[in-house]
Amino acid sequence: MSIFAKPKSGGASLARARLGQQATARIEANGAVRKAKVDNVQFYYHPDFLSDTECRQLIGMIDANRRPSTLLAASDDPEFRTSESCDLDRWSPYVQPIDERMASLLGIPPEHGETMQGQRYAPGQQFRAHYDWFSESQEYWAAMKSSGGQRTWTTMIYLNDVEEGGATWFPQAGLRVAPKKGMLLAWNNMKPDGAPNPATLHEGTPVVRGVKYIITKWFREHPWINMPIRTY
């Protein structure tokens, strides 16, 4: 979805508003978290959320399983998303503790979280401006509605420093965050009334020098029914 798109965002939701209030209270009670000084998006930073060892382990997992990144909705721009991605096994002994810490940070049950995704950006690779919330005007909406509903919160962690480029840019909020190893970003994709927030439009800007690694985890308003069942 491009920066010029005008998606059908959907209306307010009391349930999503309550979820947002609960997550806000939880994250703002955490002394390690900083809140961004912007008015139109709830946006938070947690420096050093991951250790150097955890970052290194996740980078190795991404490199071992990466594939070209895909889009939920079709785009006419072949350069819209040019990174590589991989789905991380949430039951891995390296992934599960991090997965559960990310959910605990927001006070959201882990079963509301989608599978954590790892992403790699080489020089020149990018992800143009897009929303994490789902547009109700897109063909995919029926499937997303029946598999957990709207995406509410996003958590993202930088796994390494980048020599140049690769910032995460929120043009409507006036935020630009440079990659910093171990730092977690969290933002509410909804407005206070539970409606999707267009000001959360964001972009992974092109890497100029170096390689950028991140992990991203999205949370739904209801349990994500595609969550794998653990077997012993």
N, C-alpha and C positions, 0 to 999 in steps of 0.2 A: 504494500500500500504506500503510495508516494506522499510526499509532504503536501501535495495539492489535492489529495483525495478528500471527499466529503462523505464519510461512511455514515450509515444509519446506526447510531450508537445505542439506542434503546433508552428507556426512561429510568426514573428513580426506583429504588428497591429498598424497602425497610429492612429486609434481612441483610442485604449487602451493607447498608449503612451501619447496622449494629455490629456486623463483623469488622467493619473498618474501625469503629469506635473501640472495640475490644483489642484489636491488634495495635492500634495507636497507643492505648493506655499501657499495653505490655512493653512495646519497644521504647516508649519514652521514659519508662521506669528503669531502663537499663543505663547505668552510668557510663558504659563504654560507648554509647551511641550518641552521635551528633545529628542535629536536625538542620537541614539546609534552610537558609534564610530566603525563602521564596513564598509567595502567597497563593499560587494557583495549583501547586502539587505538594502532597505530603511525601517528603523525600528525606532519607536518612543515610548516614555513613557509619560504618563500624570498622575502624582501622584494626589491622592485625587479627581479623576474625579467624584466619587460618595460619598455621605455622608454616615455616619454610619446607619442612618435611611433607606436610599435607599437600602443599602446592606442587611439589616435585612429583609426588605419587600420582596426583590427578593429571598432570601434564603427560606423564608416561602413559596413562590409560587413554587419554585423548589421542596421542600419537599412534597408539596401537590399533585404534578402531575408527579413525576419522574417515569421513566420506563427504562429498559435496553437500553443502547445506541446501535445504529445500524451503519452499514457501507454502503456507496454507492456502493462500489465494494466488491465482495466476497473475503475472506481471509481464508487460510488454518490454520491460527493460531487462536485458540479459545481465546487466551489471548491478541489479538491485541488491542481491545478496550473493556475495562471491566467496564467503568463508567456507570452512569445513567444520562438520559437527559430528558428534557421536552421542548416543544415549548411554548413560552410565548405569550399571547394575546397582540398583538401590540396596540390594542385600550384600554387596561386597563389603568385607570388613574394613576397607578403606573409605567406602562411600556412605554406608549406613549411618555412622556416627555424625558425619557432616550433614547429611540429609536431615536427620532428626534435630540437630542443633539449629539449622535454618528454620525449621518449622517452630521450634521452641522459642526462637527469638521473637516471633510474631504471635505466639500463643495459638497457632492454627494447627488443628489435628493433622498429623503426617499424611493421613489418607486423602486429604484435600489437595495434596501436592502432586503435580505431574512428575514424571521421571526426570531427574536432573539431566541437563544437557550440557556437554562440553563443547567448546567452540575454539577454533584456531584461525587466526588471521595472519597471513603472510603479507609481505610488502605489497601495497596496492589493493588489498582486499578490504571489503567494507560491507555494511548493511545499511542501506539508505533509510530515510525517515519512515517510521512505521509505529503502529500501536501494538501493545501486547494484548489489550482487550479485544474481544471478538465483535465484529460488525454484524448486526442482525440482518443486514441486506445481502450478505454473502451466502452462497450456496452451502458452505460448510456449517452454517449456524445450527441447522437442525441436528446434525451429528454432535456438535459441541454442546448444545443444550441438553441432549440426552446423556452426555458422558461427563457430567459434573457442572455444566453451566458456565457462566461467565468467569473469566480470569479476573481475580481481584487484586492480589499483591504479586509483585515480582521481587525476587532476590537474586542478585548477581555478584559474583566474586572474581576479582582479578587475580590470576595465578602467577603473574610475573610483571616486572617493570618493562616498559617498551621504550626503545631509544628515541623514537620520534613518531608522533601521530597515534591513531588508535583511540582517541578520546571518545567518551560517551556523551553525546550532545542532546540536550533538551531545548530546542529552539524557542518554544513558546514559554518555557519557564525561565529561560536565561541561565541555564546550568550547563557547564562543560566540565566533565570530570576526567582527568588524566589517569591512565592505568597506574595502580600502585599495588605491588604484590601483597596478597593477603587481605586487601580491603573489600568489605562487603558493602554493596549498595542495596537499599530496599525502598520501594515506593508503592504507594497505593494507586492502582489504576482507576479507581473510582473517585467521584466527587463525594462530599460529605453526605449527600442524599442517596448515595448508592448508584447513581447513574455513571456510565463510563465518562472519563475525563479526557477531552481532546488535548488538554495541555500536557498530557503524558507522552505526546509524540516525541520520539527519540531516534537517534541514529548512532550507529557504530562507525565513526569516521575512518577513512582509509589509513592503514598503517603506512608510514613512510620508511622507517628503518627499524629492523628487528622483527619479531614475531609476537603477536598477542594471544594469550590463552585466557579464557574465562570459563566459568560455569554459571549456568542460569537455571533457576527453579521458579516455576509459575504455580500459583495456588488458585484453586477454583472455589466458587461459592458453595458448592456441594461436594461430597466425596467424589473423587475421580474414579469412576467405576472400572476403568481400564487398568487400575493398579494391580500389578502382578501379585499372585498369592505365593507366599514363601513356602517352599517344600523342604523337608528335612530328610 
